[in-house]
Amino acid sequence: MSQEGLAHEAGLDRSYVGRIERGEHNLTFAALVKLCRAMKCDVAALTNGIPAGT
């Protein structure tokens, strides 16, 4: 999936998705949920094992 396609499916701006991908912008939980839905992945599974405070 292209960055543009992912942004479209998630209802996010393509430049925002690009900044997230490059580590230039912090990802909000709401955006994470939208991106996971667009990629058909589970937020809980994706974040499982991440240490607290990371």
PDB file of N, CA, C and O in Angstrom, chain B, residues numbered from 101:
ATOM      1  N   MET B 101       0.853  -1.163   0.000  1.00  0.00           N
ATOM      2  CA  MET B 101       0.000   0.000   0.000  1.00  0.00           C
ATOM      3  C   MET B 101       0.903   1.231   0.000  1.00  0.00           C
ATOM      4  O   MET B 101       1.873   1.306   0.755  1.00  0.00           O
ATOM      5  N   SER B 102       0.574   2.177  -0.844  1.00  0.00           N
ATOM      6  CA  SER B 102       1.353   3.409  -0.884  1.00  0.00           C
ATOM      7  C   SER B 102       1.015   4.292   0.307  1.00  0.00           C
ATOM      8  O   SER B 102      -0.024   4.134   0.948  1.00  0.00           O
ATOM      9  N   GLN B 103       1.902   5.211   0.581  1.00  0.00           N
ATOM     10  CA  GLN B 103       1.675   6.181   1.649  1.00  0.00           C
ATOM     11  C   GLN B 103       0.392   6.970   1.383  1.00  0.00           C
ATOM     12  O   GLN B 103      -0.393   7.221   2.297  1.00  0.00           O
ATOM     13  N   GLU B 104       0.195   7.349   0.146  1.00  0.00           N
ATOM     14  CA  GLU B 104      -1.010   8.086  -0.237  1.00  0.00           C
ATOM     15  C   GLU B 104      -2.261   7.230  -0.070  1.00  0.00           C
ATOM     16  O   GLU B 104      -3.285   7.710   0.415  1.00  0.00           O
ATOM     17  N   GLY B 105      -2.179   5.976  -0.465  1.00  0.00           N
ATOM     18  CA  GLY B 105      -3.308   5.062  -0.316  1.00  0.00           C
ATOM     19  C   GLY B 105      -3.647   4.810   1.143  1.00  0.00           C
ATOM     20  O   GLY B 105      -4.819   4.777   1.518  1.00  0.00           O
ATOM     21  N   LEU B 106      -2.620   4.633   1.967  1.00  0.00           N
ATOM     22  CA  LEU B 106      -2.828   4.430   3.393  1.00  0.00           C
ATOM     23  C   LEU B 106      -3.479   5.656   4.016  1.00  0.00           C
ATOM     24  O   LEU B 106      -4.434   5.534   4.783  1.00  0.00           O
ATOM     25  N   ALA B 107      -2.968   6.828   3.689  1.00  0.00           N
ATOM     26  CA  ALA B 107      -3.534   8.066   4.222  1.00  0.00           C
ATOM     27  C   ALA B 107      -5.000   8.193   3.821  1.00  0.00           C
ATOM     28  O   ALA B 107      -5.841   8.565   4.639  1.00  0.00           O
ATOM     29  N   HIS B 108      -5.300   7.889   2.579  1.00  0.00           N
ATOM     30  CA  HIS B 108      -6.686   7.971   2.098  1.00  0.00           C
ATOM     31  C   HIS B 108      -7.584   7.004   2.856  1.00  0.00           C
ATOM     32  O   HIS B 108      -8.656   7.387   3.325  1.00  0.00           O
ATOM     33  N   GLU B 109      -7.153   5.760   2.977  1.00  0.00           N
ATOM     34  CA  GLU B 109      -7.949   4.741   3.668  1.00  0.00           C
ATOM     35  C   GLU B 109      -8.149   5.084   5.146  1.00  0.00           C
ATOM     36  O   GLU B 109      -9.190   4.774   5.724  1.00  0.00           O
ATOM     37  N   ALA B 110      -7.149   5.724   5.751  1.00  0.00           N
ATOM     38  CA  ALA B 110      -7.223   6.061   7.172  1.00  0.00           C
ATOM     39  C   ALA B 110      -7.919   7.396   7.418  1.00  0.00           C
ATOM     40  O   ALA B 110      -8.243   7.729   8.558  1.00  0.00           O
ATOM     41  N   GLY B 111      -8.148   8.155   6.356  1.00  0.00           N
ATOM     42  CA  GLY B 111      -8.763   9.466   6.520  1.00  0.00           C
ATOM     43  C   GLY B 111      -7.795  10.487   7.107  1.00  0.00           C
ATOM     44  O   GLY B 111      -8.194  11.399   7.830  1.00  0.00           O
ATOM     45  N   LEU B 112      -6.522  10.317   6.783  1.00  0.00           N
ATOM     46  CA  LEU B 112      -5.481  11.213   7.274  1.00  0.00           C
ATOM     47  C   LEU B 112      -4.806  11.893   6.087  1.00  0.00           C
ATOM     48  O   LEU B 112      -4.886  11.414   4.956  1.00  0.00           O
ATOM     49  N   ASP B 113      -4.148  13.001   6.355  1.00  0.00           N
ATOM     50  CA  ASP B 113      -3.409  13.707   5.315  1.00  0.00           C
ATOM     51  C   ASP B 113      -2.134  12.938   4.978  1.00  0.00           C
ATOM     52  O   ASP B 113      -1.462  12.420   5.869  1.00  0.00           O
ATOM     53  N   ARG B 114      -1.804  12.866   3.686  1.00  0.00           N
ATOM     54  CA  ARG B 114      -0.629  12.127   3.249  1.00  0.00           C
ATOM     55  C   ARG B 114       0.646  12.686   3.869  1.00  0.00           C
ATOM     56  O   ARG B 114       1.542  11.919   4.222  1.00  0.00           O
ATOM     57  N   SER B 115       0.746  13.993   4.007  1.00  0.00           N
ATOM     58  CA  SER B 115       1.957  14.579   4.585  1.00  0.00           C
ATOM     59  C   SER B 115       2.097  14.204   6.061  1.00  0.00           C
ATOM     60  O   SER B 115       3.213  14.040   6.555  1.00  0.00           O
ATOM     61  N   TYR B 116       0.966  14.068   6.770  1.00  0.00           N
ATOM     62  CA  TYR B 116       0.984  13.647   8.172  1.00  0.00           C
ATOM     63  C   TYR B 116       1.509  12.220   8.282  1.00  0.00           C
ATOM     64  O   TYR B 116       2.342  11.923   9.138  1.00  0.00           O
ATOM     65  N   VAL B 117       1.025  11.350   7.424  1.00  0.00           N
ATOM     66  CA  VAL B 117       1.488   9.960   7.418  1.00  0.00           C
ATOM     67  C   VAL B 117       2.983   9.919   7.094  1.00  0.00           C
ATOM     68  O   VAL B 117       3.720   9.133   7.689  1.00  0.00           O
ATOM     69  N   GLY B 118       3.432  10.747   6.167  1.00  0.00           N
ATOM     70  CA  GLY B 118       4.852  10.802   5.827  1.00  0.00           C
ATOM     71  C   GLY B 118       5.706  11.257   6.988  1.00  0.00           C
ATOM     72  O   GLY B 118       6.783  10.709   7.221  1.00  0.00           O
ATOM     73  N   ARG B 119       5.237  12.261   7.725  1.00  0.00           N
ATOM     74  CA  ARG B 119       5.993  12.750   8.880  1.00  0.00           C
ATOM     75  C   ARG B 119       6.062  11.684   9.978  1.00  0.00           C
ATOM     76  O   ARG B 119       7.084  11.543  10.649  1.00  0.00           O
ATOM     77  N   ILE B 120       4.974  10.941  10.156  1.00  0.00           N
ATOM     78  CA  ILE B 120       4.984   9.842  11.128  1.00  0.00           C
ATOM     79  C   ILE B 120       6.000   8.791  10.704  1.00  0.00           C
ATOM     80  O   ILE B 120       6.802   8.328  11.514  1.00  0.00           O
ATOM     81  N   GLU B 121       5.959   8.424   9.444  1.00  0.00           N
ATOM     82  CA  GLU B 121       6.859   7.391   8.925  1.00  0.00           C
ATOM     83  C   GLU B 121       8.326   7.790   9.087  1.00  0.00           C
ATOM     84  O   GLU B 121       9.168   6.942   9.385  1.00  0.00           O
ATOM     85  N   ARG B 122       8.631   9.050   8.896  1.00  0.00           N
ATOM     86  CA  ARG B 122      10.006   9.527   9.018  1.00  0.00           C
ATOM     87  C   ARG B 122      10.401   9.845  10.460  1.00  0.00           C
ATOM     88  O   ARG B 122      11.542  10.228  10.718  1.00  0.00           O
ATOM     89  N   GLY B 123       9.467   9.691  11.402  1.00  0.00           N
ATOM     90  CA  GLY B 123       9.755   9.962  12.805  1.00  0.00           C
ATOM     91  C   GLY B 123       9.799  11.436  13.133  1.00  0.00           C
ATOM     92  O   GLY B 123      10.382  11.827  14.144  1.00  0.00           O
ATOM     93  N   GLU B 124       9.197  12.256  12.304  1.00  0.00           N
ATOM     94  CA  GLU B 124       9.196  13.700  12.499  1.00  0.00           C
ATOM     95  C   GLU B 124       7.980  14.185  13.282  1.00  0.00           C
ATOM     96  O   GLU B 124       7.912  15.352  13.668  1.00  0.00           O
ATOM     97  N   HIS B 125       7.030  13.300  13.513  1.00  0.00           N
ATOM     98  CA  HIS B 125       5.799  13.678  14.196  1.00  0.00           C
ATOM     99  C   HIS B 125       5.390  12.542  15.120  1.00  0.00           C
ATOM    100  O   HIS B 125       5.469  11.371  14.747  1.00  0.00           O
ATOM    101  N   ASN B 126       4.956  12.886  16.320  1.00  0.00           N
ATOM    102  CA  ASN B 126       4.463  11.870  17.245  1.00  0.00           C
ATOM    103  C   ASN B 126       3.083  11.407  16.811  1.00  0.00           C
ATOM    104  O   ASN B 126       2.242  12.214  16.415  1.00  0.00           O
ATOM    105  N   LEU B 127       2.863  10.130  16.887  1.00  0.00           N
ATOM    106  CA  LEU B 127       1.604   9.519  16.497  1.00  0.00           C
ATOM    107  C   LEU B 127       0.613   9.593  17.643  1.00  0.00           C
ATOM    108  O   LEU B 127       0.927   9.181  18.760  1.00  0.00           O
ATOM    109  N   THR B 128      -0.575  10.109  17.383  1.00  0.00           N
ATOM    110  CA  THR B 128      -1.618  10.102  18.413  1.00  0.00           C
ATOM    111  C   THR B 128      -2.283   8.731  18.425  1.00  0.00           C
ATOM    112  O   THR B 128      -2.206   7.983  17.450  1.00  0.00           O
ATOM    113  N   PHE B 129      -2.938   8.409  19.540  1.00  0.00           N
ATOM    114  CA  PHE B 129      -3.632   7.127  19.623  1.00  0.00           C
ATOM    115  C   PHE B 129      -4.757   7.069  18.588  1.00  0.00           C
ATOM    116  O   PHE B 129      -4.982   6.030  17.967  1.00  0.00           O
ATOM    117  N   ALA B 130      -5.451   8.177  18.408  1.00  0.00           N
ATOM    118  CA  ALA B 130      -6.551   8.215  17.427  1.00  0.00           C
ATOM    119  C   ALA B 130      -6.022   7.918  16.025  1.00  0.00           C
ATOM    120  O   ALA B 130      -6.649   7.173  15.270  1.00  0.00           O
ATOM    121  N   ALA B 131      -4.871   8.497  15.673  1.00  0.00           N
ATOM    122  CA  ALA B 131      -4.289   8.236  14.353  1.00  0.00           C
ATOM    123  C   ALA B 131      -3.817   6.794  14.252  1.00  0.00           C
ATOM    124  O   ALA B 131      -3.946   6.174  13.196  1.00  0.00           O
ATOM    125  N   LEU B 132      -3.269   6.249  15.340  1.00  0.00           N
ATOM    126  CA  LEU B 132      -2.850   4.851  15.362  1.00  0.00           C
ATOM    127  C   LEU B 132      -4.030   3.929  15.069  1.00  0.00           C
ATOM    128  O   LEU B 132      -3.911   2.992  14.280  1.00  0.00           O
ATOM    129  N   VAL B 133      -5.160   4.197  15.704  1.00  0.00           N
ATOM    130  CA  VAL B 133      -6.363   3.388  15.476  1.00  0.00           C
ATOM    131  C   VAL B 133      -6.786   3.477  14.009  1.00  0.00           C
ATOM    132  O   VAL B 133      -7.105   2.460  13.394  1.00  0.00           O
ATOM    133  N   LYS B 134      -6.791   4.680  13.450  1.00  0.00           N
ATOM    134  CA  LYS B 134      -7.178   4.859  12.040  1.00  0.00           C
ATOM    135  C   LYS B 134      -6.234   4.107  11.109  1.00  0.00           C
ATOM    136  O   LYS B 134      -6.673   3.455  10.162  1.00  0.00           O
ATOM    137  N   LEU B 135      -4.939   4.201  11.383  1.00  0.00           N
ATOM    138  CA  LEU B 135      -3.964   3.510  10.536  1.00  0.00           C
ATOM    139  C   LEU B 135      -4.109   1.998  10.651  1.00  0.00           C
ATOM    140  O   LEU B 135      -4.024   1.288   9.649  1.00  0.00           O
ATOM    141  N   CYS B 136      -4.325   1.506  11.860  1.00  0.00           N
ATOM    142  CA  CYS B 136      -4.511   0.066  12.046  1.00  0.00           C
ATOM    143  C   CYS B 136      -5.759  -0.429  11.327  1.00  0.00           C
ATOM    144  O   CYS B 136      -5.745  -1.493  10.708  1.00  0.00           O
ATOM    145  N   ARG B 137      -6.823   0.334  11.409  1.00  0.00           N
ATOM    146  CA  ARG B 137      -8.039  -0.068  10.692  1.00  0.00           C
ATOM    147  C   ARG B 137      -7.786  -0.111   9.192  1.00  0.00           C
ATOM    148  O   ARG B 137      -8.231  -1.035   8.510  1.00  0.00           O
ATOM    149  N   ALA B 138      -7.077   0.878   8.679  1.00  0.00           N
ATOM    150  CA  ALA B 138      -6.779   0.925   7.245  1.00  0.00           C
ATOM    151  C   ALA B 138      -5.907  -0.249   6.816  1.00  0.00           C
ATOM    152  O   ALA B 138      -6.043  -0.757   5.703  1.00  0.00           O
ATOM    153  N   MET B 139      -5.002  -0.683   7.715  1.00  0.00           N
ATOM    154  CA  MET B 139      -4.110  -1.803   7.397  1.00  0.00           C
ATOM    155  C   MET B 139      -4.663  -3.148   7.846  1.00  0.00           C
ATOM    156  O   MET B 139      -4.033  -4.189   7.660  1.00  0.00           O
ATOM    157  N   LYS B 140      -5.865  -3.107   8.450  1.00  0.00           N
ATOM    158  CA  LYS B 140      -6.530  -4.318   8.931  1.00  0.00           C
ATOM    159  C   LYS B 140      -5.646  -5.077   9.930  1.00  0.00           C
ATOM    160  O   LYS B 140      -5.480  -6.294   9.841  1.00  0.00           O
ATOM    161  N   CYS B 141      -5.086  -4.323  10.879  1.00  0.00           N
ATOM    162  CA  CYS B 141      -4.300  -4.933  11.940  1.00  0.00           C
ATOM    163  C   CYS B 141      -4.862  -4.505  13.286  1.00  0.00           C
ATOM    164  O   CYS B 141      -5.575  -3.506  13.386  1.00  0.00           O
ATOM    165  N   ASP B 142      -4.537  -5.262  14.307  1.00  0.00           N
ATOM    166  CA  ASP B 142      -5.075  -5.055  15.642  1.00  0.00           C
ATOM    167  C   ASP B 142      -4.143  -4.155  16.451  1.00  0.00           C
ATOM    168  O   ASP B 142      -2.952  -4.444  16.569  1.00  0.00           O
ATOM    169  N   VAL B 143      -4.674  -3.067  17.006  1.00  0.00           N
ATOM    170  CA  VAL B 143      -3.881  -2.140  17.802  1.00  0.00           C
ATOM    171  C   VAL B 143      -3.244  -2.858  18.988  1.00  0.00           C
ATOM    172  O   VAL B 143      -2.060  -2.666  19.265  1.00  0.00           O
ATOM    173  N   ALA B 144      -4.011  -3.672  19.679  1.00  0.00           N
ATOM    174  CA  ALA B 144      -3.504  -4.375  20.856  1.00  0.00           C
ATOM    175  C   ALA B 144      -2.335  -5.290  20.491  1.00  0.00           C
ATOM    176  O   ALA B 144      -1.333  -5.324  21.206  1.00  0.00           O
ATOM    177  N   ALA B 145      -2.451  -6.017  19.407  1.00  0.00           N
ATOM    178  CA  ALA B 145      -1.375  -6.913  18.979  1.00  0.00           C
ATOM    179  C   ALA B 145      -0.140  -6.116  18.567  1.00  0.00           C
ATOM    180  O   ALA B 145       0.992  -6.523  18.830  1.00  0.00           O
ATOM    181  N   LEU B 146      -0.373  -4.986  17.923  1.00  0.00           N
ATOM    182  CA  LEU B 146       0.728  -4.148  17.456  1.00  0.00           C
ATOM    183  C   LEU B 146       1.509  -3.538  18.605  1.00  0.00           C
ATOM    184  O   LEU B 146       2.724  -3.367  18.511  1.00  0.00           O
ATOM    185  N   THR B 147       0.815  -3.208  19.693  1.00  0.00           N
ATOM    186  CA  THR B 147       1.467  -2.541  20.821  1.00  0.00           C
ATOM    187  C   THR B 147       1.826  -3.486  21.962  1.00  0.00           C
ATOM    188  O   THR B 147       2.397  -3.048  22.960  1.00  0.00           O
ATOM    189  N   ASN B 148       1.509  -4.755  21.839  1.00  0.00           N
ATOM    190  CA  ASN B 148       1.804  -5.735  22.888  1.00  0.00           C
ATOM    191  C   ASN B 148       3.310  -5.820  23.118  1.00  0.00           C
ATOM    192  O   ASN B 148       4.093  -5.966  22.179  1.00  0.00           O
ATOM    193  N   GLY B 149       3.695  -5.727  24.385  1.00  0.00           N
ATOM    194  CA  GLY B 149       5.096  -5.864  24.750  1.00  0.00           C
ATOM    195  C   GLY B 149       5.885  -4.567  24.766  1.00  0.00           C
ATOM    196  O   GLY B 149       7.070  -4.575  25.097  1.00  0.00           O
ATOM    197  N   ILE B 150       5.256  -3.453  24.418  1.00  0.00           N
ATOM    198  CA  ILE B 150       5.957  -2.169  24.476  1.00  0.00           C
ATOM    199  C   ILE B 150       6.057  -1.770  25.941  1.00  0.00           C
ATOM    200  O   ILE B 150       5.040  -1.704  26.631  1.00  0.00           O
ATOM    201  N   PRO B 151       7.258  -1.506  26.425  1.00  0.00           N
ATOM    202  CA  PRO B 151       7.411  -1.136  27.830  1.00  0.00           C
ATOM    203  C   PRO B 151       6.702   0.176  28.170  1.00  0.00           C
ATOM    204  O   PRO B 151       6.626   1.082  27.340  1.00  0.00           O
ATOM    205  N   ALA B 152       6.191   0.269  29.381  1.00  0.00           N
ATOM    206  CA  ALA B 152       5.538   1.499  29.839  1.00  0.00           C
ATOM    207  C   ALA B 152       6.529   2.640  29.813  1.00  0.00           C
ATOM    208  O   ALA B 152       7.706   2.455  30.124  1.00  0.00           O
ATOM    209  N   GLY B 153       6.057   3.824  29.442  1.00  0.00           N
ATOM    210  CA  GLY B 153       6.899   5.007  29.422  1.00  0.00           C
ATOM    211  C   GLY B 153       7.758   5.130  28.184  1.00  0.00           C
ATOM    212  O   GLY B 153       8.635   5.992  28.129  1.00  0.00           O
ATOM    213  N   THR B 154       7.529   4.289  27.189  1.00  0.00           N
ATOM    214  CA  THR B 154       8.316   4.334  25.956  1.00  0.00           C
ATOM    215  C   THR B 154       7.662   5.233  24.954  1.00  0.00           C
ATOM    216  O   THR B 154       8.175   5.402  23.848  1.00  0.00           O
TER     217      THR B 154
END
